[in-house]
Amino acid sequence: MRVTIKKIAELAQVSRGTVDRVLNDRPGVRDDIRKRVREIAEALDYRPNLIGKSLVSMKNPIKIGVIVAPDYNPFVDEIKRGISVAARELYDYGVKVDIRTMQRLDGEEQSGIIKRFLDDGISGVAMVPIEEEAIRDSIRQLWDSGIPVVTFNSDIQNTPRLCFVGQDHLMGGRVAGGLMERITDPGGRVAVITSSLHLLCHKQRIEGFISKMKEERKDIEIIPPVENEDLDTRAFELTLSICGKTAGLSGIYLTGGGAAGLGKALKILGLEKKIRVVSHDFVPGTIELVKEKVIDFTIGQDPFRQGYLPVKILFDYLMRGKKPEEDFIRTHVDIRTEDNIDSV
C-alpha cells in the first residue's frame, strides 16, 4: 500500500501542511520537526504520486540525458547501475532517462550526442565531458538554452555547470604516488599508462602522481605517459613495449582501465611481482590481479554514486529549483590491497 502524507503526518504528530513543506524543502518548519518527518518518510520509503501523475500527463515530461564513457571498461557498468537505480526511483514522477554510451573517447562523437539531445528537447544533461574546446562550446549551448548540466567522473574547466560529482583526482594521483614511492627500488624508472589525456580526471591523476613522486623520490624517473583508451588490448601492447625497451623499470602506474591486459603482459614476461603496479578501480580483472599480487594497490572512487547522484541532482533542480549545496560533490578515495580487496 502506498504511503500517504496523511500517514506520515499522523506518525510525526504534525499537520499534513507541515509534512508537505518538509518534503518540498519549503521554509517555516523547525529543524527538529523537519528531521523527524524526513526520517519517518525515509523509513516508510515514501514516494509522492501526485507529482508523478501530473508529470506523466504533461506533453513535455522531464527528460534527462546521460552521456557515459565507452563501456569496454567494466568500471562503466557500475556507473550505469547507479544511473538505472536513480531512473527507477524517478519513474513514478514521469521522468525519462536517456543513457548514451560513447563508442570512443572522441570529442566529435560527444558533440553529436549533445546536438541530438538538443534536437530531442532534453531537460537536463549529466555527462563525462571530453576536455576539448568543442565540448565547452556544446555545454555552453546547452546552458544558454536553459538546459542544466552536471558533470561526473571527469570534470571540464572554464565551463558552466551545476556541479561535478566524482573523486578528487589530484588527490587520487597523489595517493597513488605515495603508494608507489613506498614500494619501488632506489634509482628506478616508473611508467604511466593512462586512459586518455583528453579527460581531465586522468591529467589530474598524473599531475598528482608526479608531484608526489618528485617530493618523495627524486631518484625515480617518471616516463612520459602513454594512452590506452581503457582498452585491455592496448594496455597489453603498451606494457610489452615499455618493459622491452625501458631499462631499470621498477613500476607502472595505471590511471584507468586496462588492468587485465597489463597483468597478462607482465605474466608473459615473467615480471609479475617484480614490476610494482598501482592502479585504479575495483573491476573484476583488477580484483583478481590484486589477489595474485600482480597489482600492489588499487584505488576506488565509488562509481555507483557517480552515476546515481547526477540524475537525482538534475531532477531536484528541474522539479523544485533546488541547486546542489556544493560545486564539487566528492566520492571516496578507497585503497585496497590483497588483504582487503574481498571486502569490495
N, C-alpha and C positions, 0 to 999 in steps of 0.2 A: 504494500500500500504506500502511495506517495506521501511523503511528509509535507505537512502544510505549515504556513506561517502561524496559523491559529494554534497548532500543536506546539510549536516552538515557544510561542508566547505563554502558553499555559505552563510549560515546564520551567521557563525562565521567570515566571511570575511578573510579566510585564505586558504592556499592551501590544496589539498587532502593529500599530503605528511605530512603536519603538523597534520592533523586530525589522520592519521594513526599512527604517532609517539605518539600522546597523548593517543589514545585508546589502544595502546600496551605498554604503560609505557616506552617508549624509550626516551633518553635524547635529548637535543637540542631545547627545546621549553620553552619560557618564562613562568613564573608561572601564570601571569595574562591571557595569551592566553590559557594555559593548563586548567585553571579553567573555562574559558568561553566555551571552546569546550566540556568539560565534562558536564557542566550544560545543554548545548543545547542537547547533546546526551541523557542525562538522561531524559530531558523534553519530548523528542520525542520517548522515550522508544526504543532506538536503540539497535539492537542485530545483530552482524555481521553474515552473512550467508555463506560467502566463506569458513571460517574455519570449519563451521559445515558440509558443503558438503564434504570437503576434509576428515574430520574425519569419516564421515559415510562410505565413500568409502574405508577406510582402513580396513585391515583384523583384526587389533587389536585396536579397539577404546578404549578410556579411560573408565575404569570400576572402579567405586568407591564402596567399600563395607562399609556398616554401621552396627554396632552392637549396639542394644539398649537394655535397661533393660526390664524385663518382663512387659507386658502391663496390668497386673491386677492392677497396679497403674495408675489411669486416667491421672496423670501428664505426662506419656509417650506419650499419644495421641497428646499433643501439640508439643512435640519434633518431633514426626513423621510428623506432619503437616509442621513443618519447613523444614524437610528433603524433603518432597514431593514438596513443593514450589520451593526449590532450584533445585530439579531434573527436574521440568517442565521448569525452566528458562534455563537449560543447555541442554535441549532436542535437540535443533537445532544444537548443537555442536557435536551431536552423542554420548554424554556421557550417560552411563548406570549406574544407581544407584541401588545397590542390598541391600535391608534392611533385616537384620536378627534380629528377636526378640527372645531373650532368654526365655526359659521356666522357669528357676530358676536362682537365683544369684549364679551360680556354675562355678568354675574355669575350671573344666574338660569340661563342655559344651562349654564354651567360647573358650578354646584351640582348640576344634574340629571345631568350626566355622572358626577360623583363618586358620587352616590347609586346610579347604575346599576353602577358599579364595585363598590361595597359589596355590592349585591344579587348580583353575579356571582361573589363570592368572590375578588376580586383580591388578589394577594400584595403588590404594591408599586405606587406611582404616581409617574410623572415628569410634571411639568406646568409650563405657563406661567401662573402664577396672576393672576387679576384682583385688584387691590388694593381689596378690599371686605370688610367685616366678615362677611358671609355666607360668603365663601370661607375666611376664617380659621376660622370655626366648622366648615366642612366638612373642612378639613385637620386640625383638632383631633380631629374624629370619626374620621378615618382613623387618626391617630396613637394615639388611645385604644383603637382596635380592634386595635392591633398591626401596622398597615399602614404601612411606612416611606414617606416622601415625599422626592423630590428635585425642587427647582425648577430651571428652566433658562430662559435668555434673559432673563426678568424675575423678580425675587425678590419676596417678600412679607414685611412687617415683623411682628414680635411673634407669630410662628407657629412651632411645632415642625417641624423637617425635618432630614434627614441632612446636606444641603449644598445650595449653589447653584452651578450651572455657567453661566458667562457672562462677559460683559465687565464691567469696572469702569465702569459707565455714567456715574458722576460724572466720572471721568477722561475718558471719551469725549466728554462735553459740554464739558469744559474744553479738550480738544484742538480741538474744533470752534470754540470761542470764540477760541482762539489763532490759528487759521487765518483766521477771519472778520475779526478785528481788524487783520490784516496787509493785507487786500485791499479794505477799504471806505473810501470817501471820508470826509473830516472832516465832522462835524456831520450825518451822515445818520441814517436810521432802518432798523432791521432787524426783519423779521417772522419769526415762528416758526410753522411748521406741524408739528403733532405727531400721531402716530397716535391715542393715547388717554391722557387723564390718569388713567385707571383702571388703567394699567400703571405699576409703579414705575420700570421702566427709562426710560421717557420723562420722567417727573417728574425723575429724577436727571440725565438728559442736559440738560434745560432748566436745572435748578439749576446744573450745572457750567458751562454755556454762559454764563448770565447773570453768574455770579460772575467768570468770566474776563474778560468784556467790560467789566464795571464796574471791574475792576482796571486794565485796559489802555487802555480807551477811554471815558472818562466823557462824551465828546462825542457818543456814539452812543446813541440812544434805542431800547430794545427794546420792540416792540409785544407786548402780551399774546398768548400762544399760542392758536391755533385748532386744532380736531381734524378729522382727515380719515379716521380709522379705517383707514389704509393704502390707501385707495381712490384710484385714479388719477382717477376722475371727480370725486370730491370735492376732490382736490388741484388739479385743473384749475379748478373753480369758485372755490375759495378764492383761488387765485393771481390770477385775473382780477379778483376783487373787491378784493383787497389792493392790487394795482397801480393800480386805478382810483381808489381813494379815499385813498391814502396819499402825501401829498406828501413829497418828499425820500427816497423809499425807495431804499436802496442795496444791501440784501442780504436774502436769505431763508435761514433755517436749517431744513432738513427733517430731523426727528429719526427718521423711519421710512420707510414705503413711500409711493408716490405720485409718484415722480420723473418718470415718463413724462407724467403729467398736468400737473405743474408745468412741465416743459420745453415741452410743447405750448402752454400758455398764454403763456409768455414769447415763443415764436416768433411766435404770432399777433399779439402786441402789439409785436413788433419790439424787445423788451427783452433778448433773449438776448445775452450778453456785456456787457450794461450793468448788469443786476442781478446781483450776485455771489451764488453759491449754494454752500453747504456741506451735504452730505447724508451718509447712512449706507448701507453695504452695497454689494455687488458684483453686483447683479442685472442682467440684460441691458439693460433700458431705461436704467438709471443709467450703465452702462459706455459706451453709445453717446453719452449726453449729456456725459460727461466727455471722450470723444474729440472731440466737437464744441465743447468749451469752453463749453458752456452751464452745466454744473456745474464749479466750480473744483476742489473737493476732495470725495472721498468716503471714508468711514472704515469699514473692515471689522471683523468680530468673530468670524470662524471658525464659521459656523453648523453645519457638519458635526459638529464636536466637541461642540457644544451638544446635538445630537441623539444622537450616539453614546455619549458618556460617561455620561449619566444611567442608561441601560439597563444598562450594564456595572457601574456602581456599585451599583445595586439588586440585580443578580444576585450580586455578591460579598457583599453584606450578607445577602441571603436564603439563599444557599447555604453561605457559610462564616462568617457573622457578622463579616465584615471591614468596619469602618467607614472612610469616606474619611479620608484623612490631614488634610485641610483643610476648614474650614467653607465657604470660598469658593474654588472652582476657576476661576481666571481664564483667559479666552481673550484673544487678542492685540488690541491697538489698532493697526490697519494702515491707513496713509494712502496714498491713490492719487491721482495727477493724470493728465493726458493722456500724460505721459511714461512712466508705469509701469503703466497700467491694463491693458495687454495681457498682463501677467505674472500676472494673476489666475488 
